[in-house]
């Protein structure tokens, strides 16, 4: 009679489904969706996600069962293969669904050395290579938005999209004057998919309704839905582009494209073309530490300039939204997912600045209590402890008046581990915009980590604050 180990070894590999056809080339998986419309119905999207969840669970269960009867080297090799096959399945599903679901995949790719390498390398394609729409649909959408065919409106218009992501795709074109531009075209029905995805997420979170933080969690999801829906309004993005562009001078080394208003609508955005390479290509050229630091300083200055002078935060920070130009300038190209700092929120930011600047424990505790409504109740003490540890980790680089090594893997991992520990404990009570700001923070922290930047944030922040005339004399000290 066969032993259990022999029976396990005899199990066939999980049957491949259509998601794995041609898996040697993930681009082929996305290409098959180019002729199919994005599913917008709530239950159709829920069914696709449910199927994906079941397949992922089965794949890792199968690997775990077999792992009992393999040696360590074979188990490691097959685990990597399971990671890769799972990443391809996720890529395939998210490429089909697009919208808010695809943004989750982009976030998974944001954590190098935290997320399995196979996930990062595969899901990284979601920044640039979602399935493009067929040309016939593009012609129809351009006609609907601008009133004529692309070849009549533009001097040239490339049929093949050179970039496609969660909400739309981008085509190179030229105006009749010969000026190079890019045209971002929104996927039909994408706004509706966002509403359905948030409703489905609420369904998945049903067990959390009994937690103390449920009301706060629901407010955060409502805020996230609102901001994602705002991202589908390209006229609003055009206005933000124009506002942010006005914040920078020529000598800042930061490029924000100019909007072409006569070829911009709520679902189609035309702007100047900025020619550069993305982070992966930039790093592939093995730039020196000095060059990497210079770009990192431009990134940091841009973030602080927007926050302090513009009172806005760009919360869609990922490699797809930054371009490294040959002349050393940094291109910023996406301003759809933005947070405006109104007076109540700015007051909270002042509390955080006070805590960072003074370094006093009492200021840090006060800021955290104000931000997350942490009380003196004994039940909140563990929440406060973790919040203090996370804040200390997140604010350390800004609180030091010295060079900080953003490439320190242990420091990066500690911050992410603390964040996920709070998630596991369901400590979600906080301001409605907290997930949005967290996305911004971990996005830029990941970019600086990948650059292995070694820079001093304090002089940059202080210069940007001073330029606004913000009076911090009550608590600021000379740190320069």
N, C-alpha and C positions, 0 to 999 in steps of 0.2 A: 504494500500500500504506500502511496506517495506521502511524503511528509508535508507539513504545512509550508515549509520553505520552498519545497519543489513546486507546490501548487502556486505559490505567489510568483515564483520565477517564471512559471508557465503562462501567467496572465498575458494576454496580448496588450500591446501599447494602446492607449486611448485612441479610438477611431478619429481620424482627421475629419473635420467638417469643412464647409466651404470657406471658412475663415482662414484655413491653413493652406489652401491651394496656392501653390507658387510662393510659399512662405519664405523661400530663399531671397525673395525680393519684395519687401513690404510695400514698395511703391505700386506693385501690381495689385495688391489688395485694395489700395485706395482708388486705383484707376477704375476698378469695376463699379464703383459707386457714382462715377461722374455722370452717368446717364439716368440715375435714379433720383427722384426728389427726396429731400430731407423729410423723414416722418415727423409730423407735427402733433398727432393725436396723443393724448396722455397715456392711454393704455397700450398703444402700439409701441411707444418708447419704453414703457414699463416692462413690456414683454421682452423686448430686446435686451434690456439691462438684466432682467431676471434670468434669461438664458445664459448670458455672459457669466453671471455670478455662479450659476450651477456648474458651468464648465470649468471655471477656475477652481472652485472647491473640489471638484472631482479630480482634476489634474494633480493638485497637491496632496490629496488623500492617497491617490494611486502611488505617487512618488514616496510618500511616507511609509506605506505598506511594503513597498519593494525595498526601502532603505534598511529594513531590519536584516536583510539577507545579502547586502552588498558590502564590499570593503570600502574604506573611507575615500580612496581616490575615485573609484567608480561612482560612489554616491555624490561626490562633489561635482563630477562632470555632468551627471544626469540632473542634478539640481539646477545647474547653470542652464541646461537645455530646457528644463521645465520653466525656469524664469523667462527664457527667451520666447518659448512658444506661448506662454501666458501674455507676455508683452505684445506679441503680434496679434493675439486675439483682442486685447484691449485696444490696440491701435486700430484694428479693423472695425470694431464696434463704435469707437468714438469718432472715427472718420465718417462713418455712416450717419451717426446721430448729430454730430457737430454741436454748436451752441454751448450751453453751460456744461454739458457732459464733457465736451472736448477740453474745456478749460480745466477740469479736474485732472485730465491726463497731462496737460501742460504743467500743472502744479507738481505732479509726481516726478516729472523730469527736472524739476527745479532743485532737487536735493541730491547732488552727486555725492558718492561715498556714503549716503544714507539709504537711498533707494537702490535695489540691486542694479548692478552695472547694465545688465541686459535691458532693464526697464528704461533707464536713462537714455541709452543709445538708440533704442527703438522709438520711445515716445517723444524723443527730441524732435522727431519729424513733424509732430503736431504743431510746432511753431511755424513751420513754413510750407508743409506739403500735405495739407488736407486735400481730399478729392476735388478737383476743379469741376466747375459746371461746364456743360457742353456749350460749344460756340453758338449754337442756335438759340439757346436760352439767354446767353449773354447779349446777343443782338436784340432779343425781345425786351430784356430789362433796360438796356441803354435807351432804346426807342421810347419805352414807357416813361423813363425818368427825364430824358433830355429832348424828346420829341423828334428824333431822327436817327438814322443808322450811324454806327460808329465811324464808318469810312467817309461819311459826309460831314461829320462834326469835327473829326480830328485829321491832322495831316497823315498820321499813321496810327495803327492800333493793333498790337500783337494779339493774335487769336489765343495763343497759349498763355495761361496765367503763369507768372514766374513765382508767385507766392500765394498760398491759400491757407486759411486758418479757421478759427472757430466760428466766426460770424460772416466772413466774406472772403473774396479772393481779389488779387491785385494784378493788373495788366500794365505793361509798359505801353506808352503812347507818346505822340508828339502833337503839339498844337499846330494850327495852320501856320503860325509864325516860325515853327521849327523848334520851339522850346520843349525839351524833354519833360514829360510828366508821368505820373502813375495814377491809375484809376482804380479805386477800391469799390467793388460792387458787392452788395449784401445778398446773401442767400435768401431766396423767397421763403417767407413764413418763419424766419428765425426768431423773431420776437415772441411768437406764440410758443415755440419750443422751450423758451426760457421759463415762461409761466408754468408749462406742464412739468418741466424738470424740477422746479422748486416744489410743486405740489407732490410729485413722486417722492422727493427727498423728505418731505414732511411725513409721508406715509411710512417710509423706512425708519423714521425716528419716533414712531409711535410709542415704543417702550420708554423713551425719555420723557414722555409727558408727565410721568409721576415724579420727576426730579424737581428739586427746589429751583433749579435754574431754567425751567422750561419756558417761562414767559420771556426771559431774556433771549433764549435760543430762538424762539419764534420771531422776536423783534429783529434779531440779526439776520435771519433768513429773509424776512420781508425787506430789510434794507439791501441785502445782497440782490434780491430780485429787482428792486427798483434801480439799482446801479447797473445791473446787466441790461435791463430794458433801455436805460439811458444810453448805453453803449451802442444800441442799434439805431440811434438818431445821429446820422452823420452830419447834419447841420449843426447840432450841438458840439460835435467833435471839431468841426471846422472853426467854430467860435473859440473853442479852447485852444486849438492850434494857433490861431491868430493872437490870442492873449499871451500864451507862453512864448511865442516867437518874439514878441515885443519886450520880453524880460531880458533878452541876451544881446550883448554887444559883439561886434566883430572879433575883438581880442579875447573873448571868453573861450573861443575854440569849440563852441557848441552850435550845431546847425539844426534848425527847426524849419521844415519846408513851408513854403508859402502856399496858401490855399488858392485855387483857381475858382472863384465864386460862381462864375457863369456856367461852370460845368459841375456844380455840386448841388445835391438835393439831400433829402432825409435818408435816402438809401443808396446814394452814389456820391463818392468823394474824390475829387481830382485835386492833386497837389504837385508841386515841383518834385522832380526826381532827385534823390540824394544817392549818389553812387558810393558804395562802400561794401565792406564785408561784415558778416556776422561773427559772433564771438568764436565759434569753432574754427572758422577759417583763419581768423586773426591769430589764435593760439597755435594753429598748425604751422605757422611761419616762425615759431619759437622767438617771439619778441623778447628783448632784454627786460630785466627787472625795471630799469629806468623808464622804458616805454610803457610797460604795463602800469606802473605807478602813475605816469602822466595821464593815461586814460582814466584810471580809477579816480584821480583827483577831479577830472572833468565831470565824471558821473556824479560824484558827491556834491560838487558845486552846483550842478544842475538840479539835484534833488533839493538842496537847501535853498537855492534861488526860488524855485517854485513854491516851496513851503513858506519861506519867510517874506519874500517880496510879492509873490502871487497869491498866497493864502490858498494854495491848492496842492494836492498830493496825487501823483501819478501812481495808481495802485496796480497797474498791469506791467510790472517789472519782470521781464524775462528776456533771454538772449535774442528773441525775434524782433524786439522793438528797439534795438540799438545797432548802429552801424559804425564801423571803424574806418575812417577815411584815410587815404594814402598820405594826406598832408598833416596828419596828426589831430585833425578835428574829430569830434564825436557827433554822430547824427542821432536825433531823437525823432521817431517816426509814427508814434501811435499815442493818441490822447483821448481815447474813447472811454476808458474806465478811470474816471477822476473823482476825487473827493474834495469838495469845497469846504474850507475851514470857516464855518460861521462863528459868531461871537461865543456861543456856549462851548463849542469845540475848541476854539482858540484859547479860551480860558483854561481848559484842561491841558492844552499843549504848554501853556505858561507854567502850570504846576509841574509838569514833567521837566521842563527846562530848568526850573528852580532846583528840582531834585538832582538833576545831572550836574548842574553847575556848582552847587554847594557841596555835594557829596555827603550831606548829612542824612543819617538814617531816618530821622523824624520827618524830613521833607520827602524822602522816598516813600515811606509808609503813608503819608498824607496823600501823595499823588496816586498811589495804588488804590487806596480806599475810595478816593473820589472817582477814579476811572471805573473801578469794578464794583462799587457799592459794597465793599467789604466792611462788615461791622465788627464790634468788639465781642460779639457772641462767640463762646468757645467753639461752636460748630464751624466758625469761619477761620480758625487759627491755622489749620493745615493749608487752606486756600491762600491765606496771607503769606505763610512760609514759602510755598511754591512760587507765588507771585513775586516775592522779594528776590528769590534765587533767579527767576527768569529775568526780572528787570535788571538785576546786577549783571547778568550775562549779556543782555541786549544793549545796555547803556555803557558797558565798560569802555568800548573803543572811543566813545564820545566824551566820557568823563576823564580820560587820561589826556594829559597835555604832551604826550610822546607818541612816537611811531607805534602803530599797532599792526601785528601780523595777521591779516585776514585769511591767510592760507593755513593757519593752524587748525588742523583737522580735529584735534581733541576739543578745542574751544567751539568750533562750529557744531560738532556732534552734541556737545553738552547742551547747547541752546535748543537744538531740535528735540533732544530727548526730554528736556524739561517741558517744552511745549506739548509734546505728545502725552506726557504724564498727566498734564492738566486736562487734556482731551479725554484720556482714559477715565479720569475721575469725574468727568462731566462738570468741571468747573468752568462753565461757559458764561456765568453771570457777568455782564459787562455792557459797555455802550454798544448800541446797535451797529456802529461802524467798525467795531473791533476786528471782525474777520477781514474786512477790506484793508484796514491798516496793517494787520498781521501779514496779509498777502504781500503788501508793499515791502514790509521790513524783510521778510524771508526771501523775497525776490532780489532785492539789492544786496542782501548779505550773501546770497548764493553767487551773484555776479562777481562780487569782490573776492569771494573764496576761489572761484574758478580762475580769476586773474592772478591769484596768489599775491594780492596787493599788500604792500607795506607802506602805509601812509599815516599821517597825523591828521585826524579829522578836526581837531579843535581850532586851529587857525582858520580853516576854511569856514567853519560854522560861525566863528566870531566875526569874520569879515562880512559874511552875508547878513548877519544880524545887525551889525553896526550900520550897514548901508541902508537899512530900513528905518533907522532912527528909533528903534524899539528901546524904550527906557527900562533897563533892568538894574538900575543903580541900587535898588533896595537890597538886592542879594548877590549881584555879580561880583566877582573878584578878578583881579588882573591875573590872567593865566598865561599870557603870551610873553 
